[in-house]
Amino acid sequence: MIKKLNKDGEHYSIQIDAKFVEAMKATTATEFEVELNEGSLSITPVKNCCSNDEFEEALSDVHKRFGNAMKKLAE
């Protein structure tokens, strides 16, 4: 598949077909690692280990279980 760059002021973009976005399980909120290697551009979605809700739940659990110990270590 051949694509052309679009120019918007000082920035360039390229449109990515929906089938590729779906295959990467990416959304508009997905962050990408962008690398240039020997003249080739590589974009890779950054995969988070968990959702924000899962992270907040795990953090709450850590505070419940180890909150007192962390406070003592901080002193």
GIRAFEN-V359901 format. One record per helix or strand of 3 or more residues. SS is the DSSP state (~ for helix, > for strand). FROM is the first residue (numbers start at 1). TO is the last residue. Records with the same first field share a line. If there is no record, write none. Layout:
# GIRAFEN-V359901
SS = FROM-TO ; FROM-TO
This chain:
# GIRAFEN-V359901
> = 6-8 ; 11-13 ; 32-37 ; 40-45
~ = 18-24 ; 52-74
